[in-house]
Amino acid sequence: MFENPDARARCALLKRVKNIAVVGLSPNPARPSHGVARAMQGFGFNVIPVHPAVKEVLGQKAYPRLADVPIPIDLVNVFRRSEFIDAVVDECLALGLKALWIQEGIVNEPAARRAREAGMTVVMDRCIYRDFEVYCA
């Protein structure tokens, strides 16, 4: 069974992160991805939207894929349904990315285990905003 890093380790991860690529970041302010990403911007993180159907979200240029992001990605935060997590993990591994945060309510244990076994730090089924606010801010 998949287990997340403990609160101290999750906070340590977030403290060393600057650039967060948010896969599935919606331009719709009513969507959870939008509110969470806006809050993370408020904490000082550089949020990079990754969404093939939009040009910009939260004042930031959006990119169709992780591979299109022109700056180093410290953490990938995913707001996609569980059946899409395998493809996100594949792209992360191909790019040599080191950290993956699968948002609260999204569970794909085989993909999370595969990412972890390949050396990635993986958090799954937790809200990045809530964890940062409670454990790190």
N, C-alpha and C positions, 0 to 999 in steps of 0.2 A: 504494500500500500504506500502511496506517495505521501511524504511528509514535507511540509514547508520548513524553511529555516526558522529558527526561533525569533522572537521579537527583536532581540539584540542584534542578531545577524541581519535581519531585514532592515533595521535602522542603519546599520553600518553600510549596507549596500546603498541605501538612499543617500547617505552622507557623502559618498564618493562619486555620485552620479551628477552630471551636469546636463547632458543631452538625452532627452527621452523621446524616442520615436513612438508615436501612438498609432498603432495599426487599427484602422476602423474609426478614427476620430471623425465624428459627425459635425457638420456645420450647423445643425439644428440645436439651439440652446436648450431645448427640452430633453435632449438625449443625455443619459448618464456620462457618456464619453466626453461630451462637451463640458459639462460641469466639473468633472474630475480634472480634465486637462487645464481648464481655466484656473482652478484652484492650485494646481501644481505650478502653473506660470506665476501665480501670486506668491508662491513660496520661493521663487527665483529660478526655477528650472527652465531650461530651453526646451519647449515642446515642439516637436517636429511632426506635423500631420502626415500620415501615410494612408492615402485613400485615392484610388484611381479615378473617382468620379467628381472630384472637386479640385479647384485651383488654389484655394486658400481657406484656412480655418484659424480663428483666433488671431488674425493679423499675421499669420505665418504661411509661407508658401507650402503647399501640399505636394507630396510626391506619390507617384503611382505605386512604387514598390520600395522596399527597404534598400535594394541595390541602387536606387536612384538618388538616395540621400547623399549630398556631397560633403558632409562633415562627419566626424566620428560619432557613432551611436554608442552611448554608455549603457543604455537600457532600452529594451523593447517592451512596451506596455500594450497588451492586446485586448481589444474590444470587438472580438469576432466570436461567432458561435463555435462550439466545441469541434464541429466537423471541419472547421477551417484551420485549426491549430496545427495540424500536421504540416500543412504547407508553410505556415509561418515558421515553424521549427526548421523545416528544410532550408528556408531562405536564411535564417539566422546562422545555421551551421555552415552553409556555403560561404557566408560573409565573415565567418570567424567571430561572431558577436558573442559576448561573454555573459549577458544577463537578460532574463526573460521574466516578465511579470504578467501573468494571465489573470485578468480582472475577476473580481468577485462574481460568482454565479456561472463561471465558465470552467468546466472540468474536462480534461482529456488526459487521463493518467498515463496511457502509453506514450503519448507525445512528450509529456513533461518528463517522464523517466528517460526517454531517449535523449532529450536535450541535456538532462543532468549527467547521464552516462557519457555524453560527449564533452563534458567539462563546463557546461553552462551553469550558472546560478539560476535556479528556477523557483519562482513563487507562483502559486496557483490558487484560484478561488479566494482571493483577498483583494480588498480595495486599497490601491496604492495611496490614495488621498487620505483615507481613514488611518492607515498604518502610519503614514508620515505625521499626520496631525497628532495622533495619540502617543506614538513612541519616539518621535524625532524632533518635533517643532518646539 
